[in-house]
Amino acid sequence: MSSPHTTPDTDQQVTSTDEGNWWHRSHPTFAAITGFFAGMVLVTALPGGFAAILRLLFSDETATELFPFALLGLAVPIVMLAKRKTRRFGVFMVIGMVLTAVVVLSVTSLVLFFML
């Protein structure tokens, strides 16, 4: 939210033009939150979306053979960890990926345990 203020040498009001951009640049939790949720989306939506697109474009046998290429999505956080400017985002992205995988696997194992 911009608040108009007066400058010391003139009595004219000056308003700030970058209202919402400060949050993206300097807020300490922006990279953490967006990286974590990007990791969750990468683990959950990427394999499903890739499989759906493959099933639309190819036969079932070809789609099954091409599905392991979904693992190329893991190159995204690896490249982000390698570059200094995106390292913090990449770390939280990996944390989101790992925690999502742990939650999905633990819930799956509990459901299978109780069903059997």
C-alpha positions as CSV (number, residue, x, y, z in Angstrom):
1,M,0.0,0.0,0.0
2,S,1.5,3.3,-0.9
3,S,1.1,6.3,1.3
4,P,1.6,9.7,0.0
5,H,4.2,11.8,1.7
6,T,5.6,15.3,1.3
7,T,9.2,16.0,0.4
8,P,11.2,18.3,2.7
9,D,12.1,20.9,0.0
10,T,8.7,21.1,-1.6
11,D,5.3,20.7,-0.2
12,Q,4.2,18.4,-3.1
13,Q,2.9,14.9,-2.4
14,V,4.9,12.0,-3.7
15,T,3.5,8.5,-4.1
16,S,5.4,5.3,-4.4
17,T,5.0,3.4,-7.7
18,D,6.2,0.0,-6.7
19,E,3.4,-1.0,-4.4
20,G,3.6,-4.8,-4.4
21,N,7.1,-5.4,-5.7
22,W,8.8,-5.1,-2.4
23,W,7.4,-8.4,-1.2
24,H,9.0,-10.3,-4.1
25,R,12.3,-8.7,-3.8
26,S,13.0,-8.5,-0.1
27,H,10.5,-10.4,2.0
28,P,12.5,-13.2,3.8
29,T,9.9,-15.9,3.4
30,F,9.0,-15.4,-0.3
31,A,11.6,-17.7,-1.7
32,A,10.9,-20.3,1.1
33,I,7.1,-20.4,0.5
34,T,7.2,-20.4,-3.3
35,G,10.1,-22.9,-3.4
36,F,8.3,-25.3,-1.1
37,F,5.1,-25.2,-3.0
38,A,6.9,-25.5,-6.4
39,G,8.6,-28.6,-5.0
40,M,5.2,-30.0,-4.0
41,V,3.8,-29.3,-7.5
42,L,6.8,-30.8,-9.2
43,V,6.4,-34.1,-7.2
44,T,2.6,-34.4,-7.6
45,A,1.5,-32.7,-10.8
46,L,4.5,-33.3,-13.1
47,P,4.3,-37.1,-13.3
48,G,0.5,-37.1,-13.7
49,G,0.5,-34.3,-16.3
50,F,3.3,-35.9,-18.2
51,A,1.5,-39.3,-18.2
52,A,-1.8,-37.7,-19.3
53,I,-0.1,-35.9,-22.2
54,L,1.7,-39.1,-23.3
55,R,-1.6,-41.0,-23.2
56,L,-3.2,-38.4,-25.4
57,L,-0.4,-38.3,-28.0
58,F,0.8,-41.9,-28.2
59,S,-0.4,-45.5,-27.8
60,D,-0.4,-47.1,-24.3
61,E,2.8,-49.1,-25.0
62,T,4.7,-46.1,-26.3
63,A,3.5,-43.9,-23.4
64,T,4.7,-46.5,-21.0
65,E,8.1,-46.6,-22.6
66,L,8.4,-42.8,-22.6
67,F,7.2,-42.2,-19.0
68,P,10.7,-42.5,-17.4
69,F,11.5,-39.2,-19.2
70,A,9.4,-37.5,-16.5
71,L,12.5,-37.9,-14.3
72,L,14.1,-35.1,-16.3
73,G,12.0,-32.8,-14.2
74,L,14.5,-33.5,-11.4
75,A,17.0,-31.5,-13.3
76,V,15.2,-28.3,-12.5
77,P,16.1,-28.2,-8.8
78,I,19.6,-29.6,-9.4
79,V,20.3,-26.7,-11.8
80,M,18.7,-24.2,-9.3
81,L,21.0,-25.6,-6.5
82,A,24.1,-25.1,-8.7
83,K,23.5,-21.4,-9.4
84,R,24.2,-19.0,-6.6
85,K,21.3,-16.7,-7.4
86,T,18.6,-19.4,-7.2
87,R,20.2,-21.6,-4.5
88,R,17.9,-20.6,-1.7
89,F,14.8,-21.2,-3.8
90,G,16.2,-24.5,-5.0
91,V,16.9,-25.7,-1.4
92,F,13.3,-25.0,-0.4
93,M,12.1,-26.7,-3.6
94,V,14.1,-29.8,-2.7
95,I,12.7,-29.7,0.8
96,G,9.1,-29.5,-0.6
97,M,9.8,-32.4,-2.9
98,V,11.2,-34.6,-0.2
99,L,8.5,-33.8,2.4
100,T,5.7,-34.4,-0.2
101,A,7.2,-37.7,-1.2
102,V,7.5,-38.8,2.5
103,V,3.9,-37.8,3.2
104,V,2.6,-39.6,0.1
105,L,4.6,-42.7,0.8
106,S,3.7,-42.9,4.5
107,V,-0.1,-42.3,3.9
108,T,0.0,-44.9,1.1
109,S,1.7,-47.5,3.4
110,L,-0.7,-46.8,6.2
111,V,-3.7,-47.2,4.0
112,L,-2.3,-50.4,2.5
113,F,-1.6,-51.7,6.0
114,F,-5.1,-51.1,7.3
115,M,-6.7,-52.5,4.1
116,L,-4.7,-55.7,4.2
